[in-house]
Amino acid sequence: MMTQNAPDPVEGRLDEAIIHVGGMHCAACVARVEKTLQALPGVQEAVVNLATREAQLRFDPARVDTGRFAQALEEAGYVFEGMASLETPGSMEVRVDPEIRFFKNRFIVALILNIPIFLGSMVHPLPHWLGLSPQVTNYLLLILTTPVMFYCGAPFFKGAWQAARRKTADMNSLIALGTAAAYVYSLVATVRPQAFDALAAAADVYYDTSAMIIGFILLGRWLEARARGRASEAIQRLMALAPPTARVRLNGQEQDIPLERVRVGDVIVVRPGEKIAVDGVVLEGASSVDESMLTGESLPVAKAPVDEVWGATLNTTGSLVFRATRVGRDMVLSQIIRLVREAQGSKAPIQRLADRVASVFVPIVMAIAGVTFIVWFAVGPPPVLSQALMNMVAVLIIACPCALGLATPTAVMVGTGRGAEMGIIIRGGEPLERAYALTDVVFDKTGTLTQGKPAVTEVVAYNPWTEAEVLAQVAALEKNSEHPLAAAIVRQAEELQLSLPQVTDFEARPGLGVRARMADQEILAGNPRFLEQAQIPIFYAQPALQRLTQAGRSVILLAVGGHLAGTIAVADTIKPQAPEMIKTLKRMGLRVWMLSGDNTRTALAVAQQLEIKEVLAEVLPADKAAKVADLQRQGRVVAMVGDGINDAPALAQADVGLAVGTGTDVALAAADITLIRDDLTLIPQAVILARKMMRVIRQNLFWAFFYNVVAIPVAAGVFYPFTGWLLSPALAAIAMALSSVTVVSNSLRLRRL
């Protein structure tokens, strides 16, 4: 983990950090760690994620010493495994889960010892072939099993002891109690076999049961830790994007400095093939920048002076010199990582049911195990003590609630990570559930479905003029105007590289048009009323005027020397991806609305092109939220799609606010889901991702509950009188381990979206 010199703490300023916590294994552990950290003075919020084994903290550094975090966790029975600041991406360590190696090493030892234990216990003729008496065989099994119990199984017994000291119980308690019961029974049968005579019970040993249970659970923990590592790959890849240093120009010299020392205003040089260190604005040079790692956009983007560049993107062809505008936690990459981490640490409301169940689950299981032992000892077939013990152990082992604690966080972690790679930021579990239930999607028109700025859509020339001449002459008139329609015409002429004629005696008539002289002729450009007031006939332009105005276009007429020369249509054009995106949402069963402040005719014209039937026109910005609320009162679950700034009230009112951004306003968007780039095809992908995430969460929770509902009665022997079914404790350990691995593996399917 990188360390850095921190400034003196300022009273009231909240810092954010990530703490890596070891020793958590179920939902009860999560609640306990959160309670422990939140009890510290100065800690405002602590959110713990079981899947990542991390705690996200917001705290006042002036009131709490960070050393207290480690002390508090150790006192609560957990392991402090390091702390990372969220100041810069470079300080966010790409961390390998230490539990992978920890459980792997203990599993290997358990496996080596379990092989002779299994052979000595299950291959009954083997001791005879080796010339070993039953008593000697039992002592050898005791010697082999003891290291498995107290070295390989030490984490379970340590966790159980710490839980007992806190007068609670968790899954470690179940494992420790079950394996210890079988081990102690076998120990007594080995050392004092005559003790069973009074009970008329056989002095059997079950060393294989204790050793194999611990071995199988260690295997499950190892596989689970590896699967969790794969689940967190997305966030790890994001953290690895930032370069460790930046080449800063100081006093005419270039020098490499650590990323965390870069300050706003520094001038930074980046060469071809290097990563851009921080966000900034280009001062010198021209190049193409590969932004795919940040935005998902596959094609490199051309950059020149005044263009913006983002940290962690790759400079491909030329050298650039840029001024840093955002560093540290303000960088777009830092914002994305922080949003993804917050989302991965959040809890979906559906998880609350699992948490409530898990909080009372272990005591209930212990009670069921106790009842199982008593019933089997009282009315079970001989040998009653052995049967009662084995069935009790099976109940304790199979009921460990690991899968319940992992069901939601693993799916949220994988899904939000995959979303970030696609350019979709989902802010936590609650928006996820609401997105799953969407019925309606409301779009703001301007800037969301349309480009947000007018463009020339059609030029009609009347004999003897050509379209190029009409456009050039109107652009020559309008280049001195600040009207948006004028800017669109001038921009179109520049793109076509037209030569503009010289005009004199320029005169603007507000609300009508402009007048000037070109050579010896008077030239006018404006709306139809302007030309009519100048007594210029426009009758033969009426067909085009009617067609264009019905299509929602703004029309400018050109007259030269008292005669109509041409018509130019200007409109806010539809984004290329919009029509197919609307069709996709409809195929998904969603009702699509368009919300606009434009007049009804213009709004309906755009809606007709997009095949949107539900249109709300002439809506003031302040009234957009009220329109969304009207739909909600009808029982609809509504998503509002806007630019994230002008539409903030409506985005906040909607069940799901979805902001279409450009990457730079990621942290500013008042939305539950933010698209990093302005790509409308991401909208249906975001809904599909939310639906699939919720589907996986429901599958995980269903199978976690179903597994325990079915497995516990089988382990207790409920079906034995009817079917003869009994569950070996070793098989119970396999089933318990596989349940957690299955939940994590099911969540990993989201990576393939």
N, C-alpha and C positions, 0 to 999 in steps of 0.2 A: 504494500500500500504506500502510495506517495504521501509524503508529509510536506507541509509548507508553513512558512512563517505567517501566523495569523495576526491580524491587527488587534489592538487592545479592545476588549469587549465594551460595547456601548449599551447602557441601560435602555431596555425596551426594544432593542433591535433583535429580531428573531433569526437564528441560524437554522439551516437545514442540514441533516446528515443521515447517512445510512450506517446502521450497526449490523454486523454479521453475528448471528446468534446460533450457537451450537447447542444440541441437546433437546431441541423441540421435535416432537413426533406426532402430536395430535392436536385437535382443536382446543382441548383443555390447556395445553401448553401455550397456545397463542394467547388465550385470555389471561393466563397468569403472567406472561411476559409484558403484555400491554399494561396490566394493572401495576406491575412492579415499576415500569419506566414512568408511567404517568403520575405515580406517587411522589416522584422526585421534584423538589421545588424548582421552578423555572421551566419545567417541561410542559409545553402547551398541548402537544399532541404526539401520540405514539401509535403508529399503525404497523402491525406485524403481519408478515406474509409467511405462512407455513411452507409454501412451495419453494420460495427463494431463500428461506431461513434468514430473512432480513427484517429489521425494524426501521421504519422511516420516522425520523424525529424532527419536530420543530420546537426549538428551545431558546431561552434567553441566556446567552453565554455569560452575562454579568451575574446571573443568579445560580448557575449550576456549573460545577467543574466536570469536564468530560470524563475525568477519571472515575467519577461516581457511577457512570453507566456500567463500567466493568464490575465495580464492587457490588452494585445492586443486583446485577445478573448472577454473579457468582453466589451471592447470599441466597438468591432464589433457586439455586440449583442448576443454572444454565451456564453456558460457556461463552465468554466474550471473545470473538474471533477477529476483531478489528473494526475500524471505523473509517468511513470515506466521506470527504466533504463533497458538496454539490457545487462548488464554486466554478470549476471548469471541467470539461469532459476529460482532460488529461488526469485529473485527480480521482476520477471514477474508475477504480481498478477493475480490470477484466479478471475476475476471480474464479479460480477452480475450486469447486466445492470440496473442502477437506474431508467430508464424510465419505467421498468416493474411495479414497485410499484407506481411511480409517476402517470402514466396514469390509473392504476387500481383504485387507491383511488379516483381520480376525476370522473372516470366512475361510480363508485358505488354511489357517491353523486348525479351525474346527473341522474342515473337510479331511485333512490329513489324519486327525485323531478319530474322526467318525468312521473311517473305513475299517480299522480293526475292531472298534466298538460294535459296528453293525455285524461284522463277520462273527465275532465272538458271541453275540446275542441271538442272531437269527439263523446262523448255520450251526445247528445244534450238535452235529457229530464232530465239528472242528476241534473243540477242546479235547475230546476223547482221542482223536487222531494225533493230537500234539502231546498226549499224555498228561493232560492237566485235569485235576480234580475240580468239581463244581465250586468248592470253596476258594481254590486258587484262582479259578477263572473269574469269580466275583471280585476278588481283590485286584486283579489286573484291570478289570473293567472300571473299578473305582479309581485306580491310578490314572487311567486314560481319560475318564470323564471329568475329573476334578479340574484340570486346566481349561477344558471347554466351558465348564460352569463359571469359574472365577477369573479367567482371563478373557476368553471370547465373550462370555455373557456379562462381564463386569459393567458395561454401560447400562444394562437393564436393572441390575441390582442396585447400582448407584442411584439411578433415577427413581426406583421404587423407594429407597431409603429417604431420599430428599422429599419425595411426595408425602411419605408417612410423617416426616418431621413437620410438614406444613398441614398435617391432618387432612390430606386430600389423597386421591388415588388417580392414576392415569394408566395408560397402556403398559408402561413399564411395570406397574404393580401387578397387572394380570400375567405378564410373561414371567416375572420373578416368582410370583406365588405358584404358578403352575409347574415351572421347572424345579423349583425348590421342593415342592411336595413330592414329586417323583424321585428326586435325588435323595432326600432325607429318608423316604420309605426304603429305598434301595440300600442306603448306608446302614440303616438299622438291620435290614435283612442280611447284610453281609457281616457286620460286626457282632450282632446279637440275634441270630436267627431264632433262638428259643423264646424271644419276646412275643412271637406270634402264636405260640402254643395256646396261650390263654384265650386268644380270639378264634382259635380253630381256623386260622388263615394260613395260606401258603406263604413261605418266606421267599417270594419271587423278587427279582430285581428288575428295574426299569431304567437302567443307565442309558440305554439306547434312546429311550423316550426323551430324557432331559437333553442329551447331547444333540440329537437330531432336531429337536425343536429349536434350540439355539442356532444350530447350523443353518436351518432353513430360513429362520427369521433374519439372520445376518445376510444370507443370499438375497432375500427380498429387499432388505435395506440398501444393499450395494446396488442392485438393479434399479431401485427407486431413485437413488442419488444420481446414477448415470442418466436416467430418464429426465430427472429435473434439470440436469446440466444441459441436455438437448433442448428442453423447454425454454431455457433462458438464453439460448444462443442469439436471438434477435437483439436483445438489449445489450449483450456483450459485443455484438458486431457494431452497434451504434457507438458504444463507448470507445471501441478501438479505432474509430474513424479519425479522431482528432490527432494531428501530428504532435509530437512531444515538444517541438521547438518552433520558433518563427525567426525569419531573417529580417531584422529591423535595421533601418537606415538611421544612424545616429551621427551627427556632426560630419556628414559626408562619407562616413564609413559604414559598411554592412557587417553586422555581427549576429550570430545565432544566440537567442536567449530562450529560457524555458517559457512555455506557453502561458503559465500563470503570471508571468511578469509583464506580459504585453498590456499596454494601457490604451484607452481611447485616445485617438489622435496620432498614435505612432504610425510612421510610414513603413510599410512592409513590402519586401521584394519577394516575388515567387517566380521560379524558373519553370521551363517546360518539364512536365512529368512530376512536379512537386504538388503536395497538398496545400491548399489555402488554409492559413492558420486560424484566422478569426473572420468575422463579418466586416465588410468594409465597402468603400466606394473607390472605383478605379480612377487613378490619377494619370497614369501613363501606360502606353502599350496597348496591344490588341491580341486576343487569344480566344480559344474556345475552351469552355469549362465543362467537364463531365459532372453533372449534378445528380446522377442517377442514384448514388448511395444515400442521398438525402431526400430527394423528391420522388424517386422512381421514374423520372423522365429519362428515356433511353438515349436521346440524341443530345450531343454536346451543344451548349448555348454560347453564342458569340458574345464576347465582352470587349468593351471599349471604354474610354474615359466617360465618367459620370454613371456608368452601369454599376449595379450592386453585385457583390460577390459574397458567398457564404462560406464560413469556416467548415473544413473537412471535405470540401469538394475538390476535384482533381483538375489542375491546370494542364492542358494537353499540348498545345502547339507553340504558343508564344510566351514571352515574358510579360509580367504585369507588375505594376507598382500601384499599391492602393493604400488608402488611409483607413485605419481601424475605426469603426463606428460602434461596434458591440463586442465586448469581450466577456470572458468568464460566464457567469450564469445568465447573462443577457443574450448570448449567442443563440442563434436558431437551433443549433444542434443541442445545446444545453437545455433549451426549453423543451425540445422534443423528448430528450432523455428523461427530464423531470416529469413531464406529462405521462410518459409511458410507465415510469416507476410508480407514480401516484395511482395510475389505473391498475397496475398489477398488484398494488398493495391494498386496493379498495375491496370492499365486500359487497357482493350482490345481495339484495334482500332475500333471495332464495337461500343463501347460505345461513341466514339466521336460524332457519329451522334446523339445519344440521348442527349448528353451534348449540342450540338449546338441547337437542337430543344428546350430543356428545357430553355436555356438562353433567348429565345424570346417568350416562350410559354405563360407566365403569362401576359405580356402586350397585346398579341393578344387575350387572353381569356377575359381580361377586356374590350377590344374594342368590341368583339362579344357580351358580356353581355350588353354593352351600346346600341349597335344597336338593340339587342333583345328587350330591354325596350322601345326604341323609336318606333319601328315598332308595337309592341303590343299596346302601348298607342295610336298610330295614327290610326290603322286600326283593332285592335282586338275587339272581342265581349265584351259586358259589363259583369261584371264591369271592365272597361279597366285598371284602375290604379292597382287594385288587381292582375289581370292577368299579366300585364306587370311586376309588382314587383316579383311575384312568378316565372315567367319564367326566369327573370334575375338572381334571386337567384339560381335557379336550374343550370343555366349555370356556375355560379361562383363556385358552390360547386362540381359539377361532374367533372370539368376539372382539379382538382389539380394534378400536375404531379409527385406524389410520386412514382408510379409504374415505371416510366421511370428512375428515379434515382436509383431504387433498382434492376432493371432488370439484369444488368451485375455483380455488386459487390457481390450480394448474391450467384449467381451461382459460381463465381470464389472462393468465400470464402468456400462454402460447398465442392466444387470439389477438391480444393487444400488441404483442411483439410482431406478429405477422402483419397486422394492420399498419404499424409504423413503417415496415419495409415497403408496403404498398403505397404509402403516403396518406394513411388514414389514422388519425389519433382519436381513440375512444377514451373518454375521461371517466373510466371506472365502471363499477358493476350496476349501479342504478340506471344510468342511461342505456346500458346494454339490455336490461330487462324491458325498458320501455320501447327501445328500437325493435325488439323481438315482436312486440304486440302492435306495431304501427298499422293504421288503417288508411291514413291520408297523408299526402305530402304536399305542402304549400310552398310554391316558389315565388320569391321576389323576381320581378321581370328584369328591371334594368341592372346590368352588371352581373346577373346570375344566369338567366337564360339568354340574355343578349350581351353584346360586347361592352356595353356601357358607354360607348361614344358613337356619335353619328358617323355614317359612311355613305358615300355616293353609291347608289344601287342601280341607277339607270340614267342615261343621257339620250334625249330625243332631239335631233337636229332637223330644221326645216330648210328646204331649198332656198338659197344655194349654199348654206352653211354645212360644215361637217361636225360630227360629234366632238372631235378634238378641238376645233375652233371654238365651239360653244363653251366647252369646259375651260379652255384657256382664257377666254374673255371674261367669263364670270369669276374665275380665280383671280384675274388681274384686278377686278373690281373689289373682290371680297378680301384681298390679302391685308387690307388695312382695318378690317372689321374684327371684333373680338367675339362675335356670335359663334356658338358651337357649330351651326350649319355652315357658316362661312369657313371655319377651320377645316371641316370635313372636305369641302370642295378644293381648298388650297392644297390640302394633304394629298388628295387624289391626283391633282395636276402635277405635283412634285414627284409622286411615285411613277407617273407616266413620262416624266422628264419633258414636259411641255414648255415651250418658250412663251412667256407671258408678254402680251403687248403693253406698251406704256399708256397710262391713262392720266388725265389731268382734270382739274376742277371737281375733285371728288366731293360728294355730298351724301351724307347718310340721312335717311328718313326713318326714324324709329318706328317699329311695328309694320313697316311697309317694304323697304328695300334700300338700294343705293343708286346714285346717279353720278355719271362722270362723262368726260369726253374722250374719245379715242380717235386720233387723227382729226378729221373734220366732222365726225359724227357723234351725236349724242347716244349714250349707251345706258340702259337701265337694267337692273336685275332685282327682282323682288317677288312678292306674292301676286296673285291675279288682280287683287284690288288696286295695287300700285299701278299696274299697267292700264287698268281700266280708267283710273283717274287721269292718266296721261293720254287718254283717248287713243290707245293703241289696240287694234282689233286682236282678240285672242280666240275667236270662235273656232278656228280649225285646230286649236289645242285642246278643245273640250273633251274629246274621247280619251286622250292621254291623262288629262286632269282627273276625270271621273274614275278611270281605272286605278290610278296611283293613289288618289285620296281614299278610295275604298280599301286599298291594301295597307292603309295606315302610313303612307309616305308623306313627308313634307316636301312641297314642290316649290321650286324657284324658276321663274320665267325670265328669259333674256330677250330684250328688244334692242335692235341696232338701227339707228337712223329712222326710227318710227315704225319699224316692222318687226314682227315676232321672229326671232332667230332660233330659239330652242327651249327645251324644258329639261331641268335637272331634278331628279328625285333623290332625296336624302332620308336615311332612316337608320335607327339603331339596329344593326344586323344581328341575326340569331347566331349563336355560337355553333360551330359545325357539329359538335357532339350532341347538341340538345335534342334533336328529333329522335335519334335512336335511343338516347337515355330515357326519354319519356315513354317510348314504346316498351322498353325493358321494365320500367316500374309498373306499367299497366299489366304486363304479362305476369308480374309477381303478385297481382291481385290488389294493388294499391290504387286509391283514387287520387288523381293529380289535380291540383288547383294552381292558378296563377293569380298573383296579387300585384297590382300596379297602381301607381299614382297618375298614370296617363289617362287621357280621355277614353271613353268607352270604345270609340271607333278604332283608335290605334291599338288598344289592348286586345280587342277582338281579332284584329288583323294578325297580330303576332300569335295569338292562341290558335287561330285557324291553321297557320303554318305548322304549328307543333301538335295539332290534333288534341288540344286541351279543351274540354267542354266546360269545365268549371272555372269561371273568370270573375274576379272581384276587381273592378276598375275604379279610378278616381278616388283611391284610398290614400289619405294623408299618412305620412310616416308615423305620426303619433297614434293613428287608429289601426295600424296593422296588428298590434297585439290584441286589440279588441276583437278583430275578425277571427284570429286564431282561437280566442276564448269562446267565441260563439260556436265554433265547430266542436270544441271540447265539451260544451254543455249539451251537445247532441249525443254524447257518448263516444265520440271519435277519439282515437289516439293519433295525435298530430305531430308530424315533423315539419319544422319551418326551415327552409333553405335560403340563406342570404349571404351578404358579404361580410357579416360578422361585426360591422361597425355601425352603419346606418340602420341596420335591422336589429340592433341589440335588444330592444324591448320585446319584439316578436319572438326572437330566438329564445329569450328567457321565459316567455310565456308558454311556448310550445312544450309538449312532452319530451321531444327531442329537438334541440337546436343544432343545426348542421351548417357550419360556416365554410364557404368556398373561399380559400385564401390563396396567397402566393408564396407561402412559406415564411415571409417576414413578419406577418401579424399573428403567428401561431399562438403566442401567449396573450394576445389582446382580444381574440375572438370570444364573444360571450356565447359559447356553444358547447354542447355536450360531445359533439363529434366535429372535428376540424379536418378539412382536406388541405394538405400541405401545398398542393399545387392547384391551379385553376383548371381542373380537368373534370368535366361533368360525368364522365364514365365511372368515376370513383363513387358517385352517389349510390347507384344500385349495388356496387361492390360492398359499400359500407353496410347497407341493409342486409345483404347476403351474409357478410361476415358476422354481424350481430345475431342473425337467425341461427347460423351454424354454431356459434359459440354457446348460445342458450340451449340449443339442442344437445350439444355435448355435455353441458353442465347437468341438464335434466337426466341424460343417460347415466352420467357418473353417480348422481345422487340416487337414482332409482336402483342401480345395481348395488351400490353400497348398502342401502337399506334392505333390499331384497336378499342380499347375501347374508346379512345378519339374521333377518327374519326366518330364513330357511335353515341356515347353518346351526344356529344355537339349539333349536329343538332336536336336530339330528345328533349333535354332539351330546346333548343331555340324555339321549336314548329314548325320546318320546315315541319313536316309531318301532322300537325294538319288539314290543309284544306282538305287533302285527306283521312286521317284515323281517325281523331279525337284524335290522341295520344298526351298526355301531360305528363310531368314527374314531380311528386311531389318533392319539394326540400328535403324532408325527405328521399324519395327513392334514390334521387341523392346522399345523404350523405352515405347511405348504400352501393351503388354501388362504390363510391369512396373509401370507407374504405376497401371493399372486394377486390378491384383491387390490392392494395398493399399486402394484406394477401395472395392473390392467387399467386402473383409473388414469394414471399418468400417460400410459400408452394411448389410450383413447383420446386424451387431450392433444397429444402430439399429431393427431390426424389433421388438426387445424393448420399445421405448417404447410400442407399441400394445397391450400387455397390459391 
